[in-house]
Amino acid sequence: MDMIFKLPVLLVLLFILFSLFQGMYYLAKDDGDDNSTRVVRALTVRLVLSLLLFFILMAGYFFGFLQPHGIT
């Protein structure tokens, strides 16, 4: 059960990183083109994926897949 929860979290994190680097590439490549919205689209995807990750982690805590622990 532990790996079933970790795999989607890891995949979403990888997609977030991919979208972040994609936005950085488009920012450098488009060179100030007014009609290009690829940077905004890539960063919007990153924002949506970050919110999805937040809700996955909250659901994991709510359903008992994640347990808080103290720093020892």
N, CA, C, O and CB atoms as a CASP TS submission, in Angstrom:
PFRMAT TS
TARGET T0000
AUTHOR 0000-0000-0000
METHOD Language model
MODEL 1
PARENT N/A
ATOM      1  N   MET     1       0.817  -1.191   0.000  1.00  0.00           N
ATOM      2  CA  MET     1       0.000   0.000   0.000  1.00  0.00           C
ATOM      3  C   MET     1       0.861   1.257   0.000  1.00  0.00           C
ATOM      4  O   MET     1       0.450   2.300  -0.508  1.00  0.00           O
ATOM      5  CB  MET     1      -0.929  -0.003   1.196  1.00  0.00           C
ATOM      6  N   ASP     2       2.041   1.154   0.564  1.00  0.00           N
ATOM      7  CA  ASP     2       2.918   2.305   0.669  1.00  0.00           C
ATOM      8  C   ASP     2       3.393   2.768  -0.708  1.00  0.00           C
ATOM      9  O   ASP     2       3.423   3.969  -0.979  1.00  0.00           O
ATOM     10  CB  ASP     2       4.113   1.976   1.555  1.00  0.00           C
ATOM     11  N   MET     3       3.760   1.837  -1.569  1.00  0.00           N
ATOM     12  CA  MET     3       4.249   2.195  -2.900  1.00  0.00           C
ATOM     13  C   MET     3       3.123   2.680  -3.808  1.00  0.00           C
ATOM     14  O   MET     3       3.356   3.471  -4.722  1.00  0.00           O
ATOM     15  CB  MET     3       4.949   1.003  -3.538  1.00  0.00           C
ATOM     16  N   ILE     4       1.903   2.207  -3.556  1.00  0.00           N
ATOM     17  CA  ILE     4       0.756   2.657  -4.351  1.00  0.00           C
ATOM     18  C   ILE     4       0.525   4.154  -4.138  1.00  0.00           C
ATOM     19  O   ILE     4       0.073   4.846  -5.050  1.00  0.00           O
ATOM     20  CB  ILE     4      -0.519   1.853  -3.977  1.00  0.00           C
ATOM     21  N   PHE     5       0.826   4.647  -2.962  1.00  0.00           N
ATOM     22  CA  PHE     5       0.654   6.074  -2.693  1.00  0.00           C
ATOM     23  C   PHE     5       1.859   6.889  -3.145  1.00  0.00           C
ATOM     24  O   PHE     5       1.694   8.023  -3.595  1.00  0.00           O
ATOM     25  CB  PHE     5       0.410   6.299  -1.212  1.00  0.00           C
ATOM     26  N   LYS     6       3.056   6.343  -3.037  1.00  0.00           N
ATOM     27  CA  LYS     6       4.261   7.097  -3.383  1.00  0.00           C
ATOM     28  C   LYS     6       4.432   7.300  -4.882  1.00  0.00           C
ATOM     29  O   LYS     6       4.950   8.331  -5.311  1.00  0.00           O
ATOM     30  CB  LYS     6       5.471   6.397  -2.835  1.00  0.00           C
ATOM     31  N   LEU     7       4.007   6.337  -5.678  1.00  0.00           N
ATOM     32  CA  LEU     7       4.195   6.430  -7.124  1.00  0.00           C
ATOM     33  C   LEU     7       3.459   7.617  -7.752  1.00  0.00           C
ATOM     34  O   LEU     7       4.077   8.360  -8.514  1.00  0.00           O
ATOM     35  CB  LEU     7       3.735   5.151  -7.775  1.00  0.00           C
ATOM     36  N   PRO     8       2.160   7.832  -7.469  1.00  0.00           N
ATOM     37  CA  PRO     8       1.514   9.022  -8.049  1.00  0.00           C
ATOM     38  C   PRO     8       2.132  10.334  -7.580  1.00  0.00           C
ATOM     39  O   PRO     8       2.215  11.289  -8.352  1.00  0.00           O
ATOM     40  CB  PRO     8       0.044   9.021  -7.709  1.00  0.00           C
ATOM     41  N   VAL     9       2.567  10.389  -6.319  1.00  0.00           N
ATOM     42  CA  VAL     9       3.202  11.607  -5.810  1.00  0.00           C
ATOM     43  C   VAL     9       4.496  11.869  -6.566  1.00  0.00           C
ATOM     44  O   VAL     9       4.773  13.003  -6.954  1.00  0.00           O
ATOM     45  CB  VAL     9       3.477  11.496  -4.292  1.00  0.00           C
ATOM     46  N   LEU    10       5.275  10.840  -6.771  1.00  0.00           N
ATOM     47  CA  LEU    10       6.528  10.986  -7.507  1.00  0.00           C
ATOM     48  C   LEU    10       6.287  11.382  -8.960  1.00  0.00           C
ATOM     49  O   LEU    10       7.010  12.218  -9.503  1.00  0.00           O
ATOM     50  CB  LEU    10       7.325   9.689  -7.449  1.00  0.00           C
ATOM     51  N   LEU    11       5.279  10.790  -9.590  1.00  0.00           N
ATOM     52  CA  LEU    11       4.965  11.150 -10.978  1.00  0.00           C
ATOM     53  C   LEU    11       4.516  12.604 -11.100  1.00  0.00           C
ATOM     54  O   LEU    11       4.925  13.306 -12.025  1.00  0.00           O
ATOM     55  CB  LEU    11       3.879  10.227 -11.529  1.00  0.00           C
ATOM     56  N   VAL    12       3.687  13.050 -10.179  1.00  0.00           N
ATOM     57  CA  VAL    12       3.236  14.449 -10.218  1.00  0.00           C
ATOM     58  C   VAL    12       4.417  15.388  -9.999  1.00  0.00           C
ATOM     59  O   VAL    12       4.507  16.426 -10.655  1.00  0.00           O
ATOM     60  CB  VAL    12       2.142  14.706  -9.147  1.00  0.00           C
ATOM     61  N   LEU    13       5.321  15.040  -9.093  1.00  0.00           N
ATOM     62  CA  LEU    13       6.516  15.867  -8.888  1.00  0.00           C
ATOM     63  C   LEU    13       7.368  15.943 -10.152  1.00  0.00           C
ATOM     64  O   LEU    13       7.882  17.008 -10.494  1.00  0.00           O
ATOM     65  CB  LEU    13       7.351  15.313  -7.730  1.00  0.00           C
ATOM     66  N   LEU    14       7.516  14.823 -10.840  1.00  0.00           N
ATOM     67  CA  LEU    14       8.295  14.824 -12.087  1.00  0.00           C
ATOM     68  C   LEU    14       7.621  15.670 -13.161  1.00  0.00           C
ATOM     69  O   LEU    14       8.297  16.386 -13.899  1.00  0.00           O
ATOM     70  CB  LEU    14       8.489  13.391 -12.600  1.00  0.00           C
ATOM     71  N   PHE    15       6.290  15.595 -13.255  1.00  0.00           N
ATOM     72  CA  PHE    15       5.574  16.431 -14.227  1.00  0.00           C
ATOM     73  C   PHE    15       5.686  17.913 -13.870  1.00  0.00           C
ATOM     74  O   PHE    15       5.757  18.758 -14.762  1.00  0.00           O
ATOM     75  CB  PHE    15       4.093  16.018 -14.298  1.00  0.00           C
ATOM     76  N   ILE    16       5.704  18.234 -12.581  1.00  0.00           N
ATOM     77  CA  ILE    16       5.878  19.628 -12.147  1.00  0.00           C
ATOM     78  C   ILE    16       7.251  20.134 -12.582  1.00  0.00           C
ATOM     79  O   ILE    16       7.366  21.237 -13.117  1.00  0.00           O
ATOM     80  CB  ILE    16       5.717  19.754 -10.601  1.00  0.00           C
ATOM     81  N   LEU    17       8.279  19.342 -12.359  1.00  0.00           N
ATOM     82  CA  LEU    17       9.624  19.746 -12.784  1.00  0.00           C
ATOM     83  C   LEU    17       9.720  19.888 -14.301  1.00  0.00           C
ATOM     84  O   LEU    17      10.342  20.826 -14.801  1.00  0.00           O
ATOM     85  CB  LEU    17      10.658  18.732 -12.294  1.00  0.00           C
ATOM     86  N   PHE    18       9.108  18.963 -15.028  1.00  0.00           N
ATOM     87  CA  PHE    18       9.120  19.043 -16.486  1.00  0.00           C
ATOM     88  C   PHE    18       8.440  20.318 -16.966  1.00  0.00           C
ATOM     89  O   PHE    18       8.950  20.994 -17.859  1.00  0.00           O
ATOM     90  CB  PHE    18       8.434  17.818 -17.095  1.00  0.00           C
ATOM     91  N   SER    19       7.298  20.649 -16.383  1.00  0.00           N
ATOM     92  CA  SER    19       6.577  21.856 -16.776  1.00  0.00           C
ATOM     93  C   SER    19       7.366  23.113 -16.418  1.00  0.00           C
ATOM     94  O   SER    19       7.339  24.094 -17.161  1.00  0.00           O
ATOM     95  CB  SER    19       5.201  21.893 -16.110  1.00  0.00           C
ATOM     96  N   LEU    20       8.065  23.089 -15.290  1.00  0.00           N
ATOM     97  CA  LEU    20       8.872  24.237 -14.890  1.00  0.00           C
ATOM     98  C   LEU    20      10.014  24.472 -15.880  1.00  0.00           C
ATOM     99  O   LEU    20      10.255  25.604 -16.299  1.00  0.00           O
ATOM    100  CB  LEU    20       9.431  24.031 -13.475  1.00  0.00           C
ATOM    101  N   PHE    21      10.710  23.405 -16.251  1.00  0.00           N
ATOM    102  CA  PHE    21      11.795  23.550 -17.216  1.00  0.00           C
ATOM    103  C   PHE    21      11.273  23.874 -18.615  1.00  0.00           C
ATOM    104  O   PHE    21      11.942  24.566 -19.382  1.00  0.00           O
ATOM    105  CB  PHE    21      12.629  22.279 -17.258  1.00  0.00           C
ATOM    106  N   GLN    22      10.097  23.385 -18.944  1.00  0.00           N
ATOM    107  CA  GLN    22       9.490  23.715 -20.230  1.00  0.00           C
ATOM    108  C   GLN    22       9.180  25.212 -20.283  1.00  0.00           C
ATOM    109  O   GLN    22       9.431  25.852 -21.304  1.00  0.00           O
ATOM    110  CB  GLN    22       8.201  22.880 -20.463  1.00  0.00           C
ATOM    111  N   GLY    23       8.643  25.777 -19.210  1.00  0.00           N
ATOM    112  CA  GLY    23       8.376  27.214 -19.157  1.00  0.00           C
ATOM    113  C   GLY    23       9.654  28.030 -19.249  1.00  0.00           C
ATOM    114  O   GLY    23       9.682  29.077 -19.896  1.00  0.00           O
ATOM    115  N   MET    24      10.720  27.550 -18.598  1.00  0.00           N
ATOM    116  CA  MET    24      12.004  28.244 -18.672  1.00  0.00           C
ATOM    117  C   MET    24      12.554  28.220 -20.105  1.00  0.00           C
ATOM    118  O   MET    24      13.102  29.215 -20.580  1.00  0.00           O
ATOM    119  CB  MET    24      13.017  27.602 -17.699  1.00  0.00           C
ATOM    120  N   TYR    25      12.405  27.091 -20.781  1.00  0.00           N
ATOM    121  CA  TYR    25      12.861  26.976 -22.166  1.00  0.00           C
ATOM    122  C   TYR    25      12.076  27.925 -23.069  1.00  0.00           C
ATOM    123  O   TYR    25      12.659  28.627 -23.895  1.00  0.00           O
ATOM    124  CB  TYR    25      12.719  25.524 -22.664  1.00  0.00           C
ATOM    125  N   TYR    26      10.750  27.946 -22.908  1.00  0.00           N
ATOM    126  CA  TYR    26       9.931  28.831 -23.739  1.00  0.00           C
ATOM    127  C   TYR    26      10.226  30.297 -23.448  1.00  0.00           C
ATOM    128  O   TYR    26      10.160  31.135 -24.348  1.00  0.00           O
ATOM    129  CB  TYR    26       8.446  28.545 -23.515  1.00  0.00           C
ATOM    130  N   LEU    27      10.550  30.611 -22.203  1.00  0.00           N
ATOM    131  CA  LEU    27      10.879  31.985 -21.851  1.00  0.00           C
ATOM    132  C   LEU    27      12.136  32.445 -22.586  1.00  0.00           C
ATOM    133  O   LEU    27      12.210  33.584 -23.047  1.00  0.00           O
ATOM    134  CB  LEU    27      11.068  32.118 -20.336  1.00  0.00           C
ATOM    135  N   ALA    28      13.114  31.563 -22.690  1.00  0.00           N
ATOM    136  CA  ALA    28      14.351  31.904 -23.397  1.00  0.00           C
ATOM    137  C   ALA    28      14.183  31.825 -24.910  1.00  0.00           C
ATOM    138  O   ALA    28      14.813  32.594 -25.635  1.00  0.00           O
ATOM    139  CB  ALA    28      15.477  30.981 -22.958  1.00  0.00           C
ATOM    140  N   LYS    29      13.355  30.921 -25.396  1.00  0.00           N
ATOM    141  CA  LYS    29      13.240  30.663 -26.831  1.00  0.00           C
ATOM    142  C   LYS    29      12.334  31.669 -27.540  1.00  0.00           C
ATOM    143  O   LYS    29      12.639  32.078 -28.660  1.00  0.00           O
ATOM    144  CB  LYS    29      12.718  29.262 -27.060  1.00  0.00           C
ATOM    145  N   ASP    30      11.224  32.079 -26.911  1.00  0.00           N
ATOM    146  CA  ASP    30      10.252  32.934 -27.590  1.00  0.00           C
ATOM    147  C   ASP    30      10.766  34.339 -27.845  1.00  0.00           C
ATOM    148  O   ASP    30      10.317  34.993 -28.786  1.00  0.00           O
ATOM    149  CB  ASP    30       8.992  33.007 -26.787  1.00  0.00           C
ATOM    150  N   ASP    31      11.685  34.814 -27.039  1.00  0.00           N
ATOM    151  CA  ASP    31      12.385  36.081 -27.275  1.00  0.00           C
ATOM    152  C   ASP    31      11.441  37.284 -27.395  1.00  0.00           C
ATOM    153  O   ASP    31      11.604  38.121 -28.283  1.00  0.00           O
ATOM    154  CB  ASP    31      13.217  35.970 -28.531  1.00  0.00           C
ATOM    155  N   GLY    32      10.462  37.360 -26.502  1.00  0.00           N
ATOM    156  CA  GLY    32       9.603  38.534 -26.436  1.00  0.00           C
ATOM    157  C   GLY    32       8.507  38.592 -27.465  1.00  0.00           C
ATOM    158  O   GLY    32       7.994  39.679 -27.729  1.00  0.00           O
ATOM    159  N   ASP    33       8.121  37.499 -28.055  1.00  0.00           N
ATOM    160  CA  ASP    33       7.040  37.478 -29.036  1.00  0.00           C
ATOM    161  C   ASP    33       5.713  37.743 -28.328  1.00  0.00           C
ATOM    162  O   ASP    33       5.384  37.069 -27.352  1.00  0.00           O
ATOM    163  CB  ASP    33       7.001  36.118 -29.794  1.00  0.00           C
ATOM    164  N   ASP    34       4.952  38.720 -28.816  1.00  0.00           N
ATOM    165  CA  ASP    34       3.701  39.105 -28.164  1.00  0.00           C
ATOM    166  C   ASP    34       2.607  38.051 -28.324  1.00  0.00           C
ATOM    167  O   ASP    34       1.753  37.922 -27.447  1.00  0.00           O
ATOM    168  CB  ASP    34       3.217  40.428 -28.720  1.00  0.00           C
ATOM    169  N   ASN    35       2.614  37.304 -29.410  1.00  0.00           N
ATOM    170  CA  ASN    35       1.556  36.341 -29.677  1.00  0.00           C
ATOM    171  C   ASN    35       1.796  34.995 -28.993  1.00  0.00           C
ATOM    172  O   ASN    35       0.911  34.139 -28.997  1.00  0.00           O
ATOM    173  CB  ASN    35       1.418  36.139 -31.164  1.00  0.00           C
ATOM    174  N   SER    36       2.943  34.800 -28.426  1.00  0.00           N
ATOM    175  CA  SER    36       3.268  33.511 -27.837  1.00  0.00           C
ATOM    176  C   SER    36       2.794  33.454 -26.385  1.00  0.00           C
ATOM    177  O   SER    36       3.137  34.311 -25.570  1.00  0.00           O
ATOM    178  CB  SER    36       4.782  33.248 -27.920  1.00  0.00           C
ATOM    179  N   THR    37       2.005  32.438 -26.082  1.00  0.00           N
ATOM    180  CA  THR    37       1.511  32.250 -24.717  1.00  0.00           C
ATOM    181  C   THR    37       2.010  30.932 -24.141  1.00  0.00           C
ATOM    182  O   THR    37       1.435  30.417 -23.182  1.00  0.00           O
ATOM    183  CB  THR    37      -0.024  32.294 -24.688  1.00  0.00           C
ATOM    184  N   ARG    38       3.069  30.386 -24.715  1.00  0.00           N
ATOM    185  CA  ARG    38       3.554  29.083 -24.263  1.00  0.00           C
ATOM    186  C   ARG    38       4.106  29.138 -22.849  1.00  0.00           C
ATOM    187  O   ARG    38       3.970  28.167 -22.104  1.00  0.00           O
ATOM    188  CB  ARG    38       4.620  28.568 -25.205  1.00  0.00           C
ATOM    189  N   VAL    39       4.719  30.235 -22.460  1.00  0.00           N
ATOM    190  CA  VAL    39       5.261  30.361 -21.103  1.00  0.00           C
ATOM    191  C   VAL    39       4.120  30.362 -20.093  1.00  0.00           C
ATOM    192  O   VAL    39       4.181  29.666 -19.079  1.00  0.00           O
ATOM    193  CB  VAL    39       6.112  31.653 -20.962  1.00  0.00           C
ATOM    194  N   VAL    40       3.092  31.135 -20.367  1.00  0.00           N
ATOM    195  CA  VAL    40       1.950  31.215 -19.461  1.00  0.00           C
ATOM    196  C   VAL    40       1.261  29.865 -19.358  1.00  0.00           C
ATOM    197  O   VAL    40       0.864  29.449 -18.269  1.00  0.00           O
ATOM    198  CB  VAL    40       0.956  32.286 -19.934  1.00  0.00           C
ATOM    199  N   ARG    41       1.117  29.179 -20.484  1.00  0.00           N
ATOM    200  CA  ARG    41       0.469  27.868 -20.486  1.00  0.00           C
ATOM    201  C   ARG    41       1.282  26.853 -19.679  1.00  0.00           C
ATOM    202  O   ARG    41       0.715  26.078 -18.910  1.00  0.00           O
ATOM    203  CB  ARG    41       0.278  27.368 -21.929  1.00  0.00           C
ATOM    204  N   ALA    42       2.604  26.855 -19.851  1.00  0.00           N
ATOM    205  CA  ALA    42       3.458  25.914 -19.123  1.00  0.00           C
ATOM    206  C   ALA    42       3.409  26.187 -17.619  1.00  0.00           C
ATOM    207  O   ALA    42       3.361  25.251 -16.822  1.00  0.00           O
ATOM    208  CB  ALA    42       4.909  26.002 -19.632  1.00  0.00           C
ATOM    209  N   LEU    43       3.421  27.444 -17.235  1.00  0.00           N
ATOM    210  CA  LEU    43       3.378  27.768 -15.812  1.00  0.00           C
ATOM    211  C   LEU    43       1.991  27.545 -15.214  1.00  0.00           C
ATOM    212  O   LEU    43       1.874  27.264 -14.021  1.00  0.00           O
ATOM    213  CB  LEU    43       3.805  29.208 -15.593  1.00  0.00           C
ATOM    214  N   THR    44       0.939  27.666 -16.026  1.00  0.00           N
ATOM    215  CA  THR    44      -0.406  27.327 -15.566  1.00  0.00           C
ATOM    216  C   THR    44      -0.525  25.835 -15.305  1.00  0.00           C
ATOM    217  O   THR    44      -1.142  25.413 -14.327  1.00  0.00           O
ATOM    218  CB  THR    44      -1.455  27.768 -16.592  1.00  0.00           C
ATOM    219  N   VAL    45       0.070  25.041 -16.183  1.00  0.00           N
ATOM    220  CA  VAL    45       0.082  23.595 -15.971  1.00  0.00           C
ATOM    221  C   VAL    45       0.829  23.261 -14.688  1.00  0.00           C
ATOM    222  O   VAL    45       0.400  22.394 -13.926  1.00  0.00           O
ATOM    223  CB  VAL    45       0.726  22.871 -17.171  1.00  0.00           C
ATOM    224  N   ARG    46       1.942  23.943 -14.446  1.00  0.00           N
ATOM    225  CA  ARG    46       2.705  23.701 -13.225  1.00  0.00           C
ATOM    226  C   ARG    46       1.885  24.054 -11.993  1.00  0.00           C
ATOM    227  O   ARG    46       1.926  23.332 -10.997  1.00  0.00           O
ATOM    228  CB  ARG    46       4.007  24.504 -13.239  1.00  0.00           C
ATOM    229  N   LEU    47       1.149  25.142 -12.046  1.00  0.00           N
ATOM    230  CA  LEU    47       0.316  25.547 -10.920  1.00  0.00           C
ATOM    231  C   LEU    47      -0.783  24.519 -10.646  1.00  0.00           C
ATOM    232  O   LEU    47      -1.034  24.165  -9.494  1.00  0.00           O
ATOM    233  CB  LEU    47      -0.302  26.920 -11.186  1.00  0.00           C
ATOM    234  N   VAL    48      -1.426  24.048 -11.694  1.00  0.00           N
ATOM    235  CA  VAL    48      -2.490  23.052 -11.536  1.00  0.00           C
ATOM    236  C   VAL    48      -1.916  21.755 -10.978  1.00  0.00           C
ATOM    237  O   VAL    48      -2.525  21.136 -10.106  1.00  0.00           O
ATOM    238  CB  VAL    48      -3.200  22.788 -12.884  1.00  0.00           C
ATOM    239  N   LEU    49      -0.757  21.339 -11.467  1.00  0.00           N
ATOM    240  CA  LEU    49      -0.134  20.124 -10.950  1.00  0.00           C
ATOM    241  C   LEU    49       0.284  20.283  -9.493  1.00  0.00           C
ATOM    242  O   LEU    49       0.197  19.332  -8.717  1.00  0.00           O
ATOM    243  CB  LEU    49       1.073  19.751 -11.798  1.00  0.00           C
ATOM    244  N   SER    50       0.734  21.467  -9.119  1.00  0.00           N
ATOM    245  CA  SER    50       1.103  21.707  -7.723  1.00  0.00           C
ATOM    246  C   SER    50      -0.120  21.634  -6.817  1.00  0.00           C
ATOM    247  O   SER    50      -0.045  21.084  -5.719  1.00  0.00           O
ATOM    248  CB  SER    50       1.787  23.071  -7.575  1.00  0.00           C
ATOM    249  N   LEU    51      -1.233  22.179  -7.264  1.00  0.00           N
ATOM    250  CA  LEU    51      -2.468  22.073  -6.490  1.00  0.00           C
ATOM    251  C   LEU    51      -2.947  20.630  -6.403  1.00  0.00           C
ATOM    252  O   LEU    51      -3.435  20.197  -5.359  1.00  0.00           O
ATOM    253  CB  LEU    51      -3.555  22.946  -7.106  1.00  0.00           C
ATOM    254  N   LEU    52      -2.810  19.884  -7.497  1.00  0.00           N
ATOM    255  CA  LEU    52      -3.163  18.467  -7.493  1.00  0.00           C
ATOM    256  C   LEU    52      -2.315  17.703  -6.485  1.00  0.00           C
ATOM    257  O   LEU    52      -2.833  16.865  -5.746  1.00  0.00           O
ATOM    258  CB  LEU    52      -2.991  17.865  -8.894  1.00  0.00           C
ATOM    259  N   LEU    53      -1.019  17.985  -6.449  1.00  0.00           N
ATOM    260  CA  LEU    53      -0.133  17.336  -5.490  1.00  0.00           C
ATOM    261  C   LEU    53      -0.543  17.675  -4.059  1.00  0.00           C
ATOM    262  O   LEU    53      -0.540  16.805  -3.188  1.00  0.00           O
ATOM    263  CB  LEU    53       1.323  17.753  -5.740  1.00  0.00           C
ATOM    264  N   PHE    54      -0.891  18.919  -3.819  1.00  0.00           N
ATOM    265  CA  PHE    54      -1.333  19.325  -2.486  1.00  0.00           C
ATOM    266  C   PHE    54      -2.577  18.536  -2.075  1.00  0.00           C
ATOM    267  O   PHE    54      -2.657  18.053  -0.946  1.00  0.00           O
ATOM    268  CB  PHE    54      -1.622  20.843  -2.449  1.00  0.00           C
ATOM    269  N   PHE    55      -3.544  18.402  -2.980  1.00  0.00           N
ATOM    270  CA  PHE    55      -4.762  17.678  -2.651  1.00  0.00           C
ATOM    271  C   PHE    55      -4.520  16.181  -2.499  1.00  0.00           C
ATOM    272  O   PHE    55      -5.177  15.532  -1.685  1.00  0.00           O
ATOM    273  CB  PHE    55      -5.807  17.921  -3.710  1.00  0.00           C
ATOM    274  N   ILE    56      -3.592  15.626  -3.265  1.00  0.00           N
ATOM    275  CA  ILE    56      -3.226  14.217  -3.088  1.00  0.00           C
ATOM    276  C   ILE    56      -2.623  14.000  -1.705  1.00  0.00           C
ATOM    277  O   ILE    56      -2.964  13.032  -1.025  1.00  0.00           O
ATOM    278  CB  ILE    56      -2.232  13.766  -4.184  1.00  0.00           C
ATOM    279  N   LEU    57      -1.736  14.888  -1.288  1.00  0.00           N
ATOM    280  CA  LEU    57      -1.122  14.755   0.034  1.00  0.00           C
ATOM    281  C   LEU    57      -2.149  14.951   1.156  1.00  0.00           C
ATOM    282  O   LEU    57      -2.098  14.258   2.172  1.00  0.00           O
ATOM    283  CB  LEU    57       0.019  15.766   0.188  1.00  0.00           C
ATOM    284  N   MET    58      -3.071  15.885   0.974  1.00  0.00           N
ATOM    285  CA  MET    58      -4.109  16.080   1.985  1.00  0.00           C
ATOM    286  C   MET    58      -5.038  14.863   2.057  1.00  0.00           C
ATOM    287  O   MET    58      -5.437  14.450   3.147  1.00  0.00           O
ATOM    288  CB  MET    58      -4.922  17.352   1.678  1.00  0.00           C
ATOM    289  N   ALA    59      -5.378  14.297   0.911  1.00  0.00           N
ATOM    290  CA  ALA    59      -6.220  13.092   0.898  1.00  0.00           C
ATOM    291  C   ALA    59      -5.477  11.920   1.533  1.00  0.00           C
ATOM    292  O   ALA    59      -6.084  11.113   2.237  1.00  0.00           O
ATOM    293  CB  ALA    59      -6.643  12.736  -0.550  1.00  0.00           C
ATOM    294  N   GLY    60      -4.186  11.821   1.296  1.00  0.00           N
ATOM    295  CA  GLY    60      -3.399  10.767   1.915  1.00  0.00           C
ATOM    296  C   GLY    60      -3.384  10.885   3.428  1.00  0.00           C
ATOM    297  O   GLY    60      -3.441   9.877   4.133  1.00  0.00           O
ATOM    298  N   TYR    61      -3.309  12.095   3.925  1.00  0.00           N
ATOM    299  CA  TYR    61      -3.358  12.302   5.370  1.00  0.00           C
ATOM    300  C   TYR    61      -4.755  11.994   5.918  1.00  0.00           C
ATOM    301  O   TYR    61      -4.897  11.369   6.968  1.00  0.00           O
ATOM    302  CB  TYR    61      -2.956  13.745   5.718  1.00  0.00           C
ATOM    303  N   PHE    62      -5.784  12.445   5.187  1.00  0.00           N
ATOM    304  CA  PHE    62      -7.160  12.257   5.643  1.00  0.00           C
ATOM    305  C   PHE    62      -7.543  10.775   5.694  1.00  0.00           C
ATOM    306  O   PHE    62      -8.224  10.345   6.625  1.00  0.00           O
ATOM    307  CB  PHE    62      -8.122  13.012   4.728  1.00  0.00           C
ATOM    308  N   PHE    63      -7.113   9.999   4.708  1.00  0.00           N
ATOM    309  CA  PHE    63      -7.463   8.582   4.655  1.00  0.00           C
ATOM    310  C   PHE    63      -6.477   7.685   5.390  1.00  0.00           C
ATOM    311  O   PHE    63      -6.648   6.466   5.410  1.00  0.00           O
ATOM    312  CB  PHE    63      -7.560   8.142   3.231  1.00  0.00           C
ATOM    313  N   GLY    64      -5.454   8.269   5.991  1.00  0.00           N
ATOM    314  CA  GLY    64      -4.556   7.501   6.833  1.00  0.00           C
ATOM    315  C   GLY    64      -3.347   6.899   6.132  1.00  0.00           C
ATOM    316  O   GLY    64      -2.634   6.094   6.732  1.00  0.00           O
ATOM    317  N   PHE    65      -3.095   7.269   4.877  1.00  0.00           N
ATOM    318  CA  PHE    65      -1.916   6.768   4.181  1.00  0.00           C
ATOM    319  C   PHE    65      -0.651   7.449   4.680  1.00  0.00           C
ATOM    320  O   PHE    65       0.427   6.855   4.667  1.00  0.00           O
ATOM    321  CB  PHE    65      -2.060   6.971   2.679  1.00  0.00           C
ATOM    322  N   LEU    66      -0.782   8.683   5.116  1.00  0.00           N
ATOM    323  CA  LEU    66       0.335   9.458   5.651  1.00  0.00           C
ATOM    324  C   LEU    66       0.132   9.651   7.145  1.00  0.00           C
ATOM    325  O   LEU    66      -0.962   9.996   7.592  1.00  0.00           O
ATOM    326  CB  LEU    66       0.466  10.829   4.928  1.00  0.00           C
ATOM    327  N   GLN    67       1.162   9.434   7.894  1.00  0.00           N
ATOM    328  CA  GLN    67       1.113   9.622   9.330  1.00  0.00           C
ATOM    329  C   GLN    67       2.143  10.680   9.717  1.00  0.00           C
ATOM    330  O   GLN    67       3.307  10.577   9.330  1.00  0.00           O
ATOM    331  CB  GLN    67       1.371   8.285  10.079  1.00  0.00           C
ATOM    332  N   PRO    68       1.731  11.695  10.476  1.00  0.00           N
ATOM    333  CA  PRO    68       2.714  12.684  10.934  1.00  0.00           C
ATOM    334  C   PRO    68       3.632  12.070  11.979  1.00  0.00           C
ATOM    335  O   PRO    68       3.228  11.204  12.754  1.00  0.00           O
ATOM    336  CB  PRO    68       2.009  13.931  11.510  1.00  0.00           C
ATOM    337  N   HIS    69       4.843  12.526  11.982  1.00  0.00           N
ATOM    338  CA  HIS    69       5.800  12.040  12.969  1.00  0.00           C
ATOM    339  C   HIS    69       6.676  13.203  13.411  1.00  0.00           C
ATOM    340  O   HIS    69       6.859  14.176  12.679  1.00  0.00           O
ATOM    341  CB  HIS    69       6.664  10.878  12.394  1.00  0.00           C
ATOM    342  N   GLY    70       7.206  13.087  14.604  1.00  0.00           N
ATOM    343  CA  GLY    70       8.042  14.138  15.153  1.00  0.00           C
ATOM    344  C   GLY    70       9.477  13.974  14.690  1.00  0.00           C
ATOM    345  O   GLY    70       9.879  12.892  14.262  1.00  0.00           O
ATOM    346  N   ILE    71      10.233  15.026  14.773  1.00  0.00           N
ATOM    347  CA  ILE    71      11.644  14.994  14.425  1.00  0.00           C
ATOM    348  C   ILE    71      12.417  14.537  15.654  1.00  0.00           C
ATOM    349  O   ILE    71      12.398  15.203  16.689  1.00  0.00           O
ATOM    350  CB  ILE    71      12.145  16.390  13.923  1.00  0.00           C
ATOM    351  N   THR    72      13.088  13.410  15.538  1.00  0.00           N
ATOM    352  CA  THR    72      13.867  12.897  16.669  1.00  0.00           C
ATOM    353  C   THR    72      15.276  12.618  16.263  1.00  0.00           C
ATOM    354  O   THR    72      16.081  12.180  17.085  1.00  0.00           O
ATOM    355  CB  THR    72      13.241  11.643  17.237  1.00  0.00           C
TER
END
